[in-house]
Amino acid sequence: MARRARNSRKRDMAQTGPVPSPHIQRTLPHFDVLDDEQLSRLEGQVDWILQDVGIAFRDDPEALELWKREGATVEGDLVKAPADWIRALCAKAPSEFTQLARNRDRSVTIGGKNQVFAPVYGAPFVRDLEGGRRYGDQAAFEDLVRLTYMHPNLHHGGFVTCEPCDIPVSKRHLDMLFAHMTLSDKPHLGAITEMSRAQDSIDMAEIVFGADVMAENCVIMGNVNTNSPLLVDRVVTESARVYSARGQGLIVVPFILSGAMGPVSTAASVAQAMAEAMMVCAYVQLIRPGAPFVLGNFLSSMSLKTGAPTFGMPEPVISNYAIAQLARRAGLPLRCGGSLTASKVEDAQAAYESADSMHSTMLAGANFVLHSAGWLEGGLCTGFEKLIMDADRLGGYQKVLSQGLDTSDEALARDAYTEVEAGGHFLGCGHTMRHYQTAFYEPALSDSDNVESWEEGGSLEMRQRAHARWTQMLQEYQQPAIDPAMRDELSAYVAKRKEELPDAWY
Amino acid sequence: MARRARNSRKRDMAQTGPVPSPHIQRTLPHFDVLDDEQLSRLEGQVDWILQDVGIAFRDDPEALELWKREGATVEGDLVKAPADWIRALCAKAPSEFTQLARNRDRSVTIGGKNQVFAPVYGAPFVRDLEGGRRYGDQAAFEDLVRLTYMHPNLHHGGFVTCEPCDIPVSKRHLDMLFAHMTLSDKPHLGAITEMSRAQDSIDMAEIVFGADVMAENCVIMGNVNTNSPLLVDRVVTESARVYSARGQGLIVVPFILSGAMGPVSTAASVAQAMAEAMMVCAYVQLIRPGAPFVLGNFLSSMSLKTGAPTFGMPEPVISNYAIAQLARRAGLPLRCGGSLTASKVEDAQAAYESADSMHSTMLAGANFVLHSAGWLEGGLCTGFEKLIMDADRLGGYQKVLSQGLDTSDEALARDAYTEVEAGGHFLGCGHTMRHYQTAFYEPALSDSDNVESWEEGGSLEMRQRAHARWTQMLQEYQQPAIDPAMRDELSAYVAKRKEELPDAWY
């Protein structure tokens, strides 16, 4: 398809498929855990890292050249820069921006009071009650894309919902992109592991959105980790050159296991994460002022017994609240948290840890939440039941955030008290009849029956109900409408690139 | 034992047994979800209920007499009173007070920035992995008292940790009190179901603490529900006459299933709970100004499918934050929330719901949290595994609340950055060596092993690990030291009262 035809492509949306799942527009106030002194101590630490400690930009002379040219101090590959200059550069990034979806009703705004939930990212294994634990493959990946598309509480498709390990590493990004673009019409991320794969993501997005739309809008984003501590490698800087240079989004996430990739202190790890991400944000703004940027933080605690990372623990819980307050002060959209757990299965441990992690993520005001559903085993495994159980809980958070407490006259229900006497009941009064159908969040997977009914129904646990639900959802799946020409062009792109690329398994 | 001997009884504490589990002294700021306008709308509604709607005091002419004498408007059994008078009476209640424990190291302060966790209360059934679901009995009850005593994250014994259904209803309070007083040395509650049972509780507490200590201190409390909507029955007013008149604590809890015992609106239900509890607080202050009082709130949402109460849902989550803000404004200690769930078993549903319920309870600043561990089936069943799993999670909340984020120089760890280079690791640096042993909360029941180790260990789920843990704890249980004379006197009191009382099973 010629560029002109592509440019003039309009919304190709059929309004079929599941109900739109717009992101959350928060009305609930934020929870500020840090006082002014703590804020200034942490920000002082960030400034000290930027100015005096420095952050290395490794294996990418072009990045160092840019820093030098713009006036930073470069010692070897260590970049140091005045904190107010870095902060001024960060201020050029939008505090909120919209990522368009193929179905514009599913476009999401990231930043400010907006909160967007996306599923788990990057797990090489999958698990479900029937198939057990196994390597992820393209079939599982596509089912996960379908489920994410169908679930109203997931606003964004993420990207590597599991690794399709049956496809060569060199090619699987093409199949993943094709699946996101054709099996779903929600927004999603692109590849970052190599510059050419990032470029494929951008090129395929251009087929979907057209170059003119893409020139003015964020339609795809890359999600990259720094190499903590204090190290930015070429995966990050090349992603910035591909995504940010085109005005597309970049999410930069220091992953810090406190005591390993950062000091064994939550405050120090949070400050380090801020410094690393802000330094990359500044770099991005040097490449293209105003390019959408999401400041990320992924902080884990550690088991003293084994040295293994732990999740849902008090240290990352408090870090979610703290980093969010710092990000708001910096005016940058935030990614943090998720429904995280070290559990191998979808048991009580998984749920406790995921809920505490996600409750704090939610209240903190994280603007983009990767891993909000499906994560098991410290991120090594995507659980099908876990995905559906987590997503069910997200609906409750959505209500807390978007509605807060309604104290309108209608909510105060004074008329109800004229109908109901002391010791009576409100079951049939006018106010109840007006509101009972919408008063409560109705989760799909929580069983509130009495024990007798529950036993008659087979004494099913939540994971068994989740299994029944996701298998049913897949049976009911209907592919969202897509312009056949767009689909053919995407397909041809994938075929061509697959021919060009060698099969590589690493 | 003569009163004089009892009065002169000193701390009879042997410092044996599990480590002291002091309550939480919060340093984390509170999370205020309501703005000034919402606060004044809710408080206006409370005032309207107090003044214009009224609250019935039923089946207790003595209570109505007192209200009349003090100047309230009494219409039938409906009591209406000027809101500022009720608020002025509530202001006489202490904003925080200490409940002494037999072991003074375990005394708890309730109110202000203090938060106290107690186990489930009132379940007729118990469940564990080996014995399944069955009626509670005295043996199970005593084991639950032992476990609560031993667990460092439970600060308070509560009272009816399960119903000992093998003991006549008319007598079981005596056995429960005896168990709390001799198998544990933590603070606990007393009976409220009948005035004579409340009196037995006070009398037995007097054996433990002596009349002189009791004249000056809270050593026992009663926990009673109002009969929502807007109804206070004689269980409440008689408990007030027994507990409050002696200067002992009273926790008054409107239990509101929105749409049944209150309007189908969280705001209206919260305001109604405030009004009901404040009216009783005012009544208590008329009986004895300064008597310790805890304002309670127990709000449940409802399943539209079945009408059954639901837990851990967004409506009670937001209500925890809202009622806490109102209680702080009223200057009254608060009881709300808990680790609540409608699940029948200790599965993921139980954990998700309990965690969201408890995370909000914790952050809200609830000063006394009954049901913080062990609750299943909407409160009908105490789970042994659930008790131990919930309690394990409470330690994380304790750390979040009491420590917040440490931003001291030592926490900022600047010296670590002189030792560790970009891309290096902090595993062996001086700062890590100084702190790694105390940096992270180490839960007993979360498994963070990799999947291979976990499978080698038998692929145990959290509930299986919890089962192993509580059975092990009971094997290691050692009864806390007690003055033999005190024990004998308690025993004699129970024996005498059991002779006097008929066996009654209702």
Chai-1 contact restraints between the chains, C-beta under 6 A:
chainA,res_idxA,chainB,res_idxB,connection_type,confidence,min_distance_angstrom,max_distance_angstrom,comment,restraint_id
A,F31,B,F31,contact,1.0,0.0,6.0,A-B,restraint_1
A,Q38,B,T407,contact,1.0,0.0,6.0,A-B,restraint_2
A,R41,B,T407,contact,1.0,0.0,6.0,A-B,restraint_3
A,Q45,B,L412,contact,1.0,0.0,6.0,A-B,restraint_4
A,V53,B,Y417,contact,1.0,0.0,6.0,A-B,restraint_5
A,A56,B,A422,contact,1.0,0.0,6.0,A-B,restraint_6
A,N227,B,G423,contact,1.0,0.0,6.0,A-B,restraint_7
A,L230,B,A422,contact,1.0,0.0,6.0,A-B,restraint_8
A,L231,B,A422,contact,1.0,0.0,6.0,A-B,restraint_9
A,L231,B,G423,contact,1.0,0.0,6.0,A-B,restraint_10
A,G259,B,F426,contact,1.0,0.0,6.0,A-B,restraint_11
A,G259,B,T432,contact,1.0,0.0,6.0,A-B,restraint_12
A,G259,B,Y436,contact,1.0,0.0,6.0,A-B,restraint_13
A,A260,B,H425,contact,1.0,0.0,6.0,A-B,restraint_14
A,A260,B,L427,contact,1.0,0.0,6.0,A-B,restraint_15
A,P263,B,A413,contact,1.0,0.0,6.0,A-B,restraint_16
A,P263,B,A416,contact,1.0,0.0,6.0,A-B,restraint_17
A,P263,B,F426,contact,1.0,0.0,6.0,A-B,restraint_18
A,P263,B,H431,contact,1.0,0.0,6.0,A-B,restraint_19
A,V264,B,T432,contact,1.0,0.0,6.0,A-B,restraint_20
A,V264,B,H435,contact,1.0,0.0,6.0,A-B,restraint_21
A,V264,B,Y436,contact,1.0,0.0,6.0,A-B,restraint_22
A,V264,B,A439,contact,1.0,0.0,6.0,A-B,restraint_23
A,S265,B,A411,contact,1.0,0.0,6.0,A-B,restraint_24
A,S265,B,A413,contact,1.0,0.0,6.0,A-B,restraint_25
A,A267,B,L405,contact,1.0,0.0,6.0,A-B,restraint_26
A,A267,B,D406,contact,1.0,0.0,6.0,A-B,restraint_27
A,A267,B,T407,contact,1.0,0.0,6.0,A-B,restraint_28
A,A267,B,A411,contact,1.0,0.0,6.0,A-B,restraint_29
A,A268,B,L412,contact,1.0,0.0,6.0,A-B,restraint_30
A,A268,B,A413,contact,1.0,0.0,6.0,A-B,restraint_31
A,S301,B,F440,contact,1.0,0.0,6.0,A-B,restraint_32
A,M302,B,F440,contact,1.0,0.0,6.0,A-B,restraint_33
A,S303,B,S448,contact,1.0,0.0,6.0,A-B,restraint_34
A,L304,B,E442,contact,1.0,0.0,6.0,A-B,restraint_35
A,A308,B,S448,contact,1.0,0.0,6.0,A-B,restraint_36
A,T310,B,S448,contact,1.0,0.0,6.0,A-B,restraint_37
A,M313,B,G396,contact,1.0,0.0,6.0,A-B,restraint_38
A,M313,B,Y441,contact,1.0,0.0,6.0,A-B,restraint_39
A,P314,B,G396,contact,1.0,0.0,6.0,A-B,restraint_40
A,P314,B,K399,contact,1.0,0.0,6.0,A-B,restraint_41
A,P314,B,V400,contact,1.0,0.0,6.0,A-B,restraint_42
A,P314,B,Y441,contact,1.0,0.0,6.0,A-B,restraint_43
A,E315,B,F440,contact,1.0,0.0,6.0,A-B,restraint_44
A,V317,B,V400,contact,1.0,0.0,6.0,A-B,restraint_45
A,I318,B,V400,contact,1.0,0.0,6.0,A-B,restraint_46
A,I318,B,L405,contact,1.0,0.0,6.0,A-B,restraint_47
A,A322,B,L405,contact,1.0,0.0,6.0,A-B,restraint_48
A,A342,B,S448,contact,1.0,0.0,6.0,A-B,restraint_49
A,K344,B,V451,contact,1.0,0.0,6.0,A-B,restraint_50
A,K344,B,W454,contact,1.0,0.0,6.0,A-B,restraint_51
A,E346,B,A348,contact,1.0,0.0,6.0,A-B,restraint_52
A,D347,B,E461,contact,1.0,0.0,6.0,A-B,restraint_53
A,D347,B,M462,contact,1.0,0.0,6.0,A-B,restraint_54
A,A348,B,E346,contact,1.0,0.0,6.0,A-B,restraint_55
A,A348,B,A351,contact,1.0,0.0,6.0,A-B,restraint_56
A,A348,B,M389,contact,1.0,0.0,6.0,A-B,restraint_57
A,A348,B,M462,contact,1.0,0.0,6.0,A-B,restraint_58
A,Q349,B,S446,contact,1.0,0.0,6.0,A-B,restraint_59
A,Q349,B,M462,contact,1.0,0.0,6.0,A-B,restraint_60
A,A351,B,A348,contact,1.0,0.0,6.0,A-B,restraint_61
A,A351,B,A351,contact,1.0,0.0,6.0,A-B,restraint_62
A,A351,B,Y352,contact,1.0,0.0,6.0,A-B,restraint_63
A,Y352,B,A351,contact,1.0,0.0,6.0,A-B,restraint_64
A,Y352,B,A355,contact,1.0,0.0,6.0,A-B,restraint_65
A,Y352,B,R393,contact,1.0,0.0,6.0,A-B,restraint_66
A,A355,B,Y352,contact,1.0,0.0,6.0,A-B,restraint_67
A,A355,B,A355,contact,1.0,0.0,6.0,A-B,restraint_68
A,A355,B,D356,contact,1.0,0.0,6.0,A-B,restraint_69
A,D356,B,A355,contact,1.0,0.0,6.0,A-B,restraint_70
A,D356,B,H359,contact,1.0,0.0,6.0,A-B,restraint_71
A,H359,B,D356,contact,1.0,0.0,6.0,A-B,restraint_72
A,H359,B,H359,contact,1.0,0.0,6.0,A-B,restraint_73
A,E377,B,V451,contact,1.0,0.0,6.0,A-B,restraint_74
A,M389,B,A348,contact,1.0,0.0,6.0,A-B,restraint_75
A,R393,B,Y352,contact,1.0,0.0,6.0,A-B,restraint_76
A,G396,B,M313,contact,1.0,0.0,6.0,A-B,restraint_77
A,G396,B,P314,contact,1.0,0.0,6.0,A-B,restraint_78
A,K399,B,P314,contact,1.0,0.0,6.0,A-B,restraint_79
A,V400,B,P314,contact,1.0,0.0,6.0,A-B,restraint_80
A,V400,B,V317,contact,1.0,0.0,6.0,A-B,restraint_81
A,V400,B,I318,contact,1.0,0.0,6.0,A-B,restraint_82
A,L405,B,A267,contact,1.0,0.0,6.0,A-B,restraint_83
A,L405,B,I318,contact,1.0,0.0,6.0,A-B,restraint_84
A,L405,B,A322,contact,1.0,0.0,6.0,A-B,restraint_85
A,D406,B,A267,contact,1.0,0.0,6.0,A-B,restraint_86
A,T407,B,Q38,contact,1.0,0.0,6.0,A-B,restraint_87
A,T407,B,R41,contact,1.0,0.0,6.0,A-B,restraint_88
A,T407,B,A267,contact,1.0,0.0,6.0,A-B,restraint_89
A,A411,B,S265,contact,1.0,0.0,6.0,A-B,restraint_90
A,A411,B,A267,contact,1.0,0.0,6.0,A-B,restraint_91
A,L412,B,Q45,contact,1.0,0.0,6.0,A-B,restraint_92
A,L412,B,A268,contact,1.0,0.0,6.0,A-B,restraint_93
A,A413,B,P263,contact,1.0,0.0,6.0,A-B,restraint_94
A,A413,B,S265,contact,1.0,0.0,6.0,A-B,restraint_95
A,A413,B,A268,contact,1.0,0.0,6.0,A-B,restraint_96
A,A416,B,P263,contact,1.0,0.0,6.0,A-B,restraint_97
A,Y417,B,V53,contact,1.0,0.0,6.0,A-B,restraint_98
A,A422,B,A56,contact,1.0,0.0,6.0,A-B,restraint_99
A,A422,B,L230,contact,1.0,0.0,6.0,A-B,restraint_100
A,A422,B,L231,contact,1.0,0.0,6.0,A-B,restraint_101
A,G423,B,N227,contact,1.0,0.0,6.0,A-B,restraint_102
A,G423,B,L231,contact,1.0,0.0,6.0,A-B,restraint_103
A,H425,B,A260,contact,1.0,0.0,6.0,A-B,restraint_104
A,F426,B,G259,contact,1.0,0.0,6.0,A-B,restraint_105
A,F426,B,P263,contact,1.0,0.0,6.0,A-B,restraint_106
A,L427,B,A260,contact,1.0,0.0,6.0,A-B,restraint_107
A,H431,B,P263,contact,1.0,0.0,6.0,A-B,restraint_108
A,T432,B,G259,contact,1.0,0.0,6.0,A-B,restraint_109
A,T432,B,V264,contact,1.0,0.0,6.0,A-B,restraint_110
A,H435,B,V264,contact,1.0,0.0,6.0,A-B,restraint_111
A,Y436,B,G259,contact,1.0,0.0,6.0,A-B,restraint_112
A,Y436,B,V264,contact,1.0,0.0,6.0,A-B,restraint_113
A,A439,B,V264,contact,1.0,0.0,6.0,A-B,restraint_114
A,F440,B,S301,contact,1.0,0.0,6.0,A-B,restraint_115
A,F440,B,M302,contact,1.0,0.0,6.0,A-B,restraint_116
A,F440,B,E315,contact,1.0,0.0,6.0,A-B,restraint_117
A,Y441,B,M313,contact,1.0,0.0,6.0,A-B,restraint_118
A,Y441,B,P314,contact,1.0,0.0,6.0,A-B,restraint_119
A,E442,B,L304,contact,1.0,0.0,6.0,A-B,restraint_120
A,S446,B,Q349,contact,1.0,0.0,6.0,A-B,restraint_121
A,S448,B,S303,contact,1.0,0.0,6.0,A-B,restraint_122
A,S448,B,A308,contact,1.0,0.0,6.0,A-B,restraint_123
A,S448,B,T310,contact,1.0,0.0,6.0,A-B,restraint_124
A,S448,B,A342,contact,1.0,0.0,6.0,A-B,restraint_125
A,V451,B,K344,contact,1.0,0.0,6.0,A-B,restraint_126
A,W454,B,K344,contact,1.0,0.0,6.0,A-B,restraint_127
A,E461,B,D347,contact,1.0,0.0,6.0,A-B,restraint_128
A,M462,B,D347,contact,1.0,0.0,6.0,A-B,restraint_129
A,M462,B,A348,contact,1.0,0.0,6.0,A-B,restraint_130
A,M462,B,Q349,contact,1.0,0.0,6.0,A-B,restraint_131
